[in-house]
Amino acid sequence: PFFYNQELANTKDNILEETNKNQQVVLVLYEAINTRDVQTVHQILAPDLEWWFHGPPAHQFMMRLLTGASLDQTFLFDFDPLSVTTFGSTVIVEGCDRKRSISWVHAWTVGTDGIITQVREYFNTSLTVTRLVNSSQTPPSNYNSSSSSSSPSPSSGSSSTAEITPVHCFSVWESSFSNRVGKSVPGLVLAI
């Protein structure tokens, strides 16, 4: 019994260490972006970074900054994280620029080598992060089963031999700053 408990503790420690490492990589990236440290940015971001953007094209501040499209000194947009939450390789960062009435959320994916491989940007968009759970799996302790709806079973007269397994989504994180910009914003769901 001691061996199994020690093994579980080591696994939990490894997951926590990886989570902290991924979060630190993203925070170093923000510092490098805000200080215009191009060398550090290039070391942290994959050259083939997968980029998703959700919001008005006028708010593509990071893309303009990282691609060099906005070298003008009058273009200043500081990405100051107000909250950082990590789910394994996914790091969710939220911020708000009250002067411009802009709220933003970035969902970064950090590879095992500490290099960021994907970013999803959400501007003036409320974001809810969900996890997909197979109905045959035991959901995490923060899952509220009373709010879930079960998917209908396949009809008994179906000729298919494959069984359809219902999948449930449960929220693990939700934007909190969009209401501080003083306007209603559309909502999106990101499944991890």
C-alpha positions in Angstrom: 0.0 0.0 0.0 2.8 2.5 0.8 4.4 1.9 -2.6 1.1 2.8 -4.4 0.6 5.9 -2.3 4.1 7.0 -3.0 3.7 6.4 -6.7 0.5 8.4 -6.7 2.2 11.2 -4.8 5.1 11.2 -7.3 2.6 11.4 -10.2 0.8 14.3 -8.6 4.1 16.1 -7.9 5.1 15.6 -11.6 1.8 17.0 -12.8 2.1 20.0 -10.5 5.7 20.6 -11.6 4.7 20.4 -15.3 1.7 22.7 -14.7 3.9 25.3 -12.9 6.5 25.0 -15.7 3.9 25.6 -18.4 2.5 28.6 -16.6 6.0 30.0 -16.1 6.8 29.7 -19.8 3.7 31.7 -20.7 4.4 34.4 -18.0 8.0 34.7 -19.4 6.5 35.2 -22.8 4.2 38.1 -21.7 7.2 39.7 -20.0 9.3 39.4 -23.2 6.4 40.8 -25.3 5.9 43.8 -23.0 9.6 44.6 -22.9 9.9 43.9 -26.7 12.6 41.1 -26.1 12.4 39.6 -29.5 15.1 36.9 -28.8 13.2 35.5 -25.9 9.9 35.5 -27.8 11.6 33.6 -30.7 13.0 31.0 -28.2 9.5 30.4 -26.6 7.3 30.3 -29.6 7.3 27.5 -32.2 8.2 28.8 -35.7 5.0 27.1 -37.0 2.8 28.5 -34.2 -0.9 27.6 -34.7 -2.9 30.7 -34.2 -6.6 31.1 -33.8 -8.2 34.6 -33.4 -11.8 35.3 -32.3 -12.7 39.0 -32.3 -12.8 42.2 -34.4 -9.8 42.3 -36.8 -8.9 45.7 -35.4 -8.0 43.9 -32.1 -5.2 41.7 -33.6 -2.7 43.5 -31.4 -0.5 40.5 -30.6 -0.3 39.3 -34.2 0.7 42.7 -35.4 3.3 42.9 -32.6 4.8 39.5 -33.1 4.9 39.7 -36.9 6.4 43.2 -36.9 3.4 44.7 -38.7 3.3 47.4 -35.9 6.8 48.7 -35.5 5.4 52.2 -34.9 6.2 53.4 -31.4 2.7 54.8 -31.1 1.3 51.3 -31.2 1.4 50.3 -27.5 -0.7 47.5 -26.1 0.5 45.9 -22.9 -0.6 42.4 -22.3 -0.8 42.4 -18.5 -2.4 39.1 -17.2 -5.0 39.5 -14.5 -5.6 35.8 -14.0 -3.7 32.7 -15.1 -5.1 29.2 -14.9 -3.4 26.0 -16.1 -4.9 22.7 -17.2 -1.8 20.5 -18.0 -0.4 21.8 -21.3 -3.2 24.5 -21.7 -2.6 27.8 -20.0 -5.5 30.2 -19.9 -4.7 33.9 -19.4 -7.2 36.7 -19.0 -6.8 40.5 -19.0 -8.7 43.7 -19.6 -7.8 47.1 -21.0 -10.3 49.4 -19.5 -9.1 52.5 -21.4 -10.0 50.8 -24.7 -12.9 48.8 -23.2 -11.3 45.5 -24.3 -11.3 42.2 -22.5 -9.1 39.4 -23.8 -8.4 35.8 -23.1 -5.5 33.7 -24.5 -5.4 29.9 -24.4 -1.8 28.8 -24.9 -0.7 25.2 -25.6 2.8 24.4 -24.3 4.6 21.4 -25.6 6.7 19.0 -23.5 9.8 20.8 -24.6 8.6 24.1 -23.1 7.8 25.6 -26.5 4.4 27.2 -27.2 2.8 25.5 -30.2 -0.7 27.1 -30.2 -2.5 30.2 -29.1 -6.2 31.0 -29.3 -7.0 34.6 -28.8 -10.4 35.9 -27.7 -11.1 39.6 -27.7 -14.3 41.0 -26.2 -15.6 37.5 -26.1 -16.7 35.6 -23.0 -15.0 32.2 -22.9 -16.1 29.1 -21.1 -13.6 26.2 -21.0 -15.1 22.7 -20.8 -13.8 19.2 -20.5 -15.4 16.4 -22.4 -16.1 13.3 -20.3 -17.2 9.9 -21.7 -20.4 9.0 -19.8 -18.8 5.7 -18.8 -16.0 7.5 -17.0 -16.3 8.9 -13.5 -16.4 12.7 -13.8 -14.1 14.9 -11.6 -15.3 15.9 -8.2 -16.3 19.4 -9.3 -18.6 18.0 -12.0 -22.2 18.7 -11.2 -24.1 15.7 -12.5 -27.5 17.3 -11.8 -26.9 19.8 -14.5 -26.0 17.3 -17.2 -28.3 15.8 -19.6 -28.0 12.3 -20.8 -27.8 11.6 -24.5 -30.4 9.3 -25.9 -29.3 5.7 -26.4 -29.3 4.4 -29.9 -32.5 2.8 -30.9 -32.7 -1.0 -30.4 -33.7 -1.4 -34.0 -30.4 0.1 -35.3 -28.4 -2.1 -37.7 -25.2 -0.6 -36.5 -23.0 -2.7 -34.3 -21.0 0.3 -32.9 -22.3 1.6 -29.6 -22.7 5.3 -29.3 -21.2 6.5 -26.0 -22.8 9.7 -24.6 -20.3 12.5 -23.9 -20.8 15.2 -21.3 -19.3 18.6 -21.1 -18.6 20.3 -17.8 -17.2 23.8 -17.2 -13.8 24.0 -15.6 -13.2 27.8 -16.2 -15.1 30.8 -17.2 -14.2 34.4 -18.1 -14.7 36.9 -15.4 -13.5 40.2 -16.8 -15.8 40.7 -19.8 -18.5 42.3 -17.7 -15.9 44.9 -16.5 -15.6 46.5 -20.0 -19.1 47.8 -19.8 -20.7 46.0 -22.7 -22.3 42.7 -23.6 -20.0 40.3 -25.4 -20.6 37.1 -27.3 -19.8 33.8 -25.6 -17.8 30.9 -26.9 -17.0 27.4 -25.5 -13.5 25.9 -25.7 -13.3 22.2 -25.1 -10.0 20.8 -23.8 
